[in-house]
């Protein structure tokens, strides 16, 4: 964003944003002169605040003499004025406490990461597990449920598990399924799920003449199991922390944020939008182009293992979020999860 503000206006906008983040109360000119060493009179500060309001950076709520930042004001603050803090050693040690992950499967680790993000930031933590289609295949299992119905269990190298029920159209004995499972688990490990799909399609299309009955059944059954999308997993932690914020004290604002947090597809869309960019991304209210984020901000960062599995984590909170504190928490945690993924897939 360009800089339409002179140094005095920038200083006063920065002071208002940071005071409002701390107090959740409109900020007046006298409060600014008391709290900040600007060597300016309240009248001068009021004039600057009036100019900032005309430019859309501030707004006067109701009849209050103070002002609060608009989403445009926050956006300018984040892009031009924000000074990100270093994480304290205590916070680093808390995040890196490996005992909380010991002996847990990948799903439990993802949920624990969400709990960590929420607990340390005091907002809501979000984690989107690596897209299963991009993860490395470890094994597949088929279990008979009833005649004509099978439970398929996919396991990735990183330990992610996905279950799916299919109806192949004909029945198998459990012994046949074990033979099919052994064959597939010998042929397919080391490939992504997308590559597995491609391999199966090639085998069925081009190598029918040399497939024996077992091989043909194995590829047909796995093709059936891999049809359609495998659902993404999103973990949400600390929803109640959002409702504790004064920004969501009204019924309408509370219902709006609850609908966002309960909509899995909405959360996937929000987290996925930052995945291809890399690094920490900040989405502020309606300025983010995501209409359902109105009144909220989302800070995200991708994580990945050395075998290519990519996921996203983040913190969602009110637009009046403590950005300088939350950004390094999200960044550090994403790097931490990347290391965990590497450890789990060795």
C-alpha positions in Angstrom: 0.0 0.0 0.0 1.3 3.5 -0.8 1.9 6.0 2.0 -0.6 8.9 1.8 0.2 9.9 5.4 3.0 12.1 6.7 5.0 11.1 9.8 2.8 12.8 12.3 -0.4 11.2 10.9 1.3 7.8 10.9 2.4 8.2 14.5 -1.1 9.1 15.6 -2.7 6.3 13.6 -0.3 3.8 15.1 -1.0 5.1 18.6 -4.8 4.8 18.1 -4.6 1.3 16.6 -2.3 0.0 19.4 -4.3 1.7 22.2 -7.6 0.3 20.8 -6.1 -3.2 20.5 -5.2 -3.0 24.2 -8.4 -1.3 25.6 -11.2 -2.0 23.1 -12.3 1.5 23.9 -12.5 4.5 21.5 -9.4 6.6 21.7 -9.6 10.3 22.2 -7.0 13.1 21.6 -6.4 13.6 25.3 -5.7 9.9 25.9 -3.1 10.0 23.1 -1.3 13.1 24.5 -1.2 11.4 28.0 0.0 8.0 26.8 2.4 9.0 24.1 5.3 11.4 24.0 4.3 13.3 20.8 4.8 16.8 22.2 1.5 17.8 20.5 -1.5 19.6 21.9 -4.9 17.8 22.1 -6.2 20.3 19.6 -3.5 19.3 17.1 -4.1 15.6 17.6 -7.9 16.2 17.1 -7.2 17.9 13.8 -5.0 15.0 12.6 -7.7 12.5 13.8 -10.3 14.4 11.8 -8.1 14.2 8.7 -7.6 10.5 9.3 -11.3 10.0 9.6 -12.0 11.8 6.3 -9.5 9.5 4.6 -11.3 6.4 5.9 -8.6 5.3 8.4 -10.7 6.0 11.5 -14.4 6.2 12.4 -16.3 7.8 15.3 -18.6 5.2 16.9 -22.0 6.5 18.0 -21.6 9.9 19.8 -18.2 9.1 21.3 -15.5 11.7 21.2 -12.9 9.0 20.5 -12.2 7.2 17.3 -11.5 3.5 16.4 -9.6 2.2 13.4 -11.5 1.0 10.3 -10.4 -2.1 8.4 -8.6 0.3 6.1 -6.8 1.7 9.1 -5.8 -1.8 10.3 -4.6 -2.7 6.8 -2.4 0.4 6.6 -1.1 -0.3 10.1 -0.2 -3.9 9.3 1.4 -3.1 6.0 3.3 0.1 6.9 3.6 0.6 10.7 3.6 -2.7 12.4 6.7 -3.8 14.4 6.5 -7.5 15.0 7.8 -8.7 18.3 10.3 -11.5 18.9 8.8 -14.4 20.8 9.8 -14.6 24.4 12.0 -17.6 25.4 9.2 -18.8 27.6 6.8 -18.8 24.7 9.3 -20.7 22.5 9.9 -23.3 25.2 6.1 -23.7 25.7 5.7 -24.3 21.9 8.6 -26.6 21.6 7.7 -28.8 24.6 7.9 -32.1 22.8 6.2 -34.1 25.5 2.8 -32.9 24.5 3.2 -34.7 21.1 4.9 -37.9 22.3 3.1 -41.1 21.4 0.3 -39.2 19.5 -0.9 -40.0 16.0 -1.0 -37.3 13.4 -4.6 -36.4 13.9 -4.1 -35.8 17.7 -0.9 -33.8 16.9 -2.9 -31.5 14.6 -5.6 -31.0 17.3 -2.9 -30.3 19.9 -1.3 -27.7 17.6 -4.7 -25.9 17.3 -5.0 -26.0 21.1 -1.5 -24.5 21.4 -2.3 -21.7 19.0 -5.4 -20.8 20.8 -3.9 -21.0 24.3 -0.9 -18.8 23.5 -2.7 -16.3 21.3 -5.9 -16.2 23.3 -7.9 -16.4 20.1 -9.1 -19.4 18.0 -6.6 -21.8 16.5 -7.1 -23.4 13.1 -5.2 -26.2 11.5 -5.8 -27.7 8.1 -4.0 -31.1 7.9 -2.0 -31.7 4.7 -4.2 -32.4 1.7 -4.5 -36.1 1.5 -4.1 -36.1 -2.2 -0.6 -34.5 -1.8 0.6 -36.9 0.9 2.7 -39.9 0.4 0.9 -43.2 0.3 1.9 -45.7 3.0 -0.8 -48.3 2.9 -4.4 -49.2 2.2 -6.7 -51.7 3.9 -10.1 -53.1 3.0 -12.5 -54.4 5.6 -15.8 -56.1 4.9 -18.7 -54.4 6.6 -21.7 -56.2 5.1 -22.4 -57.8 1.8 -21.4 -55.5 -0.9 -20.0 -52.8 1.4 -16.3 -52.2 2.3 -14.5 -49.9 4.7 -11.4 -48.5 3.0 -8.6 -47.1 5.3 -5.9 -44.9 3.8 -2.7 -44.2 5.7 -0.1 -41.6 4.6 3.6 -41.6 5.4 3.0 -38.7 7.8 0.5 -40.8 9.8 -2.7 -39.2 8.5 -5.6 -41.6 8.3 -8.7 -41.3 6.1 -11.7 -43.7 6.1 -14.2 -44.2 3.3 -17.1 -46.7 2.8 -17.5 -48.0 -0.8 -19.9 -50.4 -2.6 -17.8 -52.1 -5.3 -20.9 -53.9 -6.8 -19.7 -57.4 -6.0 -18.7 -59.2 -2.9 -15.2 -60.3 -1.7 -14.1 -62.7 1.0 -11.9 -61.3 3.7 -9.1 -63.5 2.4 -9.4 -62.1 -1.1 -9.3 -58.6 0.4 -6.1 -59.5 2.3 -4.5 -60.6 -1.0 -5.6 -57.5 -2.8 -4.3 -55.3 0.1 -0.9 -57.0 0.2 -0.5 -56.6 -3.6 -1.4 -52.9 -3.5 0.7 -52.2 -0.5 3.7 -53.7 -2.3 3.2 -51.8 -5.5 2.1 -48.3 -4.5 4.0 -47.0 -1.4 6.2 -43.9 -2.0 3.8 -42.2 -4.4 1.4 -39.4 -3.6 -2.3 -40.2 -3.7 -2.5 -38.3 -7.0 0.3 -40.4 -8.5 -1.5 -43.5 -7.2 -4.6 -42.5 -9.1 -2.6 -41.9 -12.2 -0.8 -45.3 -11.8 -4.1 -47.1 -11.4 -5.6 -45.5 -14.5 -2.6 -46.4 -16.6 -2.6 -50.0 -15.3 -6.3 -50.4 -16.1 -6.1 -48.7 -19.4 -2.9 -50.0 -20.9 -2.0 -53.2 -19.2 -5.3 -55.2 -19.1 -3.9 -58.0 -21.3 -1.2 -58.9 -18.8 -3.1 -58.4 -15.5 -4.1 -61.6 -13.7 -7.4 -61.8 -11.9 -6.0 -60.7 -8.5 -4.2 -57.7 -10.1 -7.2 -56.7 -12.1 -9.5 -56.9 -9.0 -6.9 -54.9 -6.9 -6.7 -52.0 -9.3 -10.4 -51.9 -10.0 -11.2 -51.9 -6.2 -8.6 -49.2 -5.5 -9.9 -47.2 -8.4 -13.3 -47.3 -6.9 -11.9 -46.4 -3.5 -10.1 -43.3 -4.9 -13.0 -42.0 -6.9 -14.2 -38.5 -5.8 -12.4 -36.2 -3.4 -11.0 -37.3 -0.1 -12.2 -34.9 2.5 -9.9 -32.3 4.0 -9.5 -32.3 7.8 -9.7 -29.0 9.7 -9.2 -28.7 13.4 -10.7 -25.8 15.3 -9.6 -25.1 18.9 -10.7 -22.3 21.3 -14.0 -21.3 19.7 -15.1 -20.0 23.1 -12.2 -17.6 23.2 -13.7 -15.7 20.3 -17.0 -15.2 22.2 -15.1 -13.8 25.1 -13.9 -10.9 23.0 -15.9 -7.7 23.5 -16.0 -7.3 19.7 -18.5 -10.2 19.5 -20.7 -9.2 22.4 -23.8 -8.5 20.2 -26.0 -11.4 19.1 -25.5 -10.7 15.4 -21.7 -10.5 15.6 -21.6 -13.7 17.7 -23.8 -15.6 15.3 -21.7 -14.4 12.3 -18.4 -15.7 13.7 -20.0 -18.9 14.9 -21.3 -19.6 11.4 -17.8 -19.0 10.0 -16.2 -21.3 12.5 -18.8 -24.1 12.0 -18.5 -24.0 8.2 -15.8 -26.5 7.2 -15.8 -25.5 3.6 -15.4 -21.8 4.5 -12.5 -22.6 6.8 -10.9 -24.8 4.1 -11.3 -21.9 1.6 -9.7 -19.4 4.0 -6.8 -21.6 4.9 -6.2 -22.9 1.4 -6.1 -19.4 -0.1 -2.8 -18.7 1.7 -1.2 -22.1 1.0 0.2 -21.4 -2.5 1.7 -18.0 -1.5 4.0 -19.2 1.3 5.0 -17.4 4.4 2.7 -15.6 6.9 -0.4 -14.2 5.3 -2.8 -11.7 7.0 -6.4 -11.4 6.0 -8.3 -8.4 7.5 -12.1 -8.3 7.6 -13.8 -7.5 4.3 -10.5 -6.1 3.1 -9.4 -9.7 2.6 -12.0 -10.2 -0.2 -13.6 -12.9 2.1 -16.9 -11.4 2.9 -17.6 -13.8 5.8 -14.4 -12.5 7.5 -16.2 -9.2 8.2 -15.2 -8.2 11.7 -12.4 -10.8 11.9 -8.8 -11.2 11.0 -7.0 -14.3 10.1 -3.2 -14.9 10.3 -2.0 -18.0 8.5 1.2 -19.8 7.5 1.8 -23.1 5.6 3.8 -26.0 6.9 5.3 -28.9 5.0 7.3 -32.0 5.4 10.3 -33.0 3.3 8.1 -35.5 1.5 5.8 -32.8 0.2 2.8 -32.9 2.4 1.5 -29.3 2.8 -1.0 -28.0 5.4 -1.9 -24.6 6.8 -2.4 -23.3 10.3 -3.6 -20.0 11.6 -5.2 -17.9 14.3 -8.6 -16.2 13.8 -9.7 -13.3 16.0 -11.3 -9.9 16.0 -10.0 -7.3 13.6 -8.8 -5.7 16.8 -6.2 -8.4 17.1 -2.7 -8.1 18.6 -0.9 -8.6 15.3 2.6 -7.9 16.6 2.1 -10.8 19.1 0.2 -13.3 16.9 2.3 -13.1 13.7 5.5 -14.6 15.3 3.4 -17.2 17.1 1.9 -18.4 13.8 5.2 -18.3 12.0 7.1 -20.2 14.7 4.4 -22.8 15.1 4.3 -23.5 11.3 8.1 -24.1 11.4 7.6 -26.3 14.4 4.9 -28.4 12.7 7.1 -28.8 9.6 9.8 -30.3 11.8 7.3 -32.6 13.4 6.2 -33.8 10.0 9.8 -34.5 9.0 10.3 -36.4 12.2 7.2 -38.5 11.7 8.1 -39.5 8.1 11.7 -40.6 8.6 
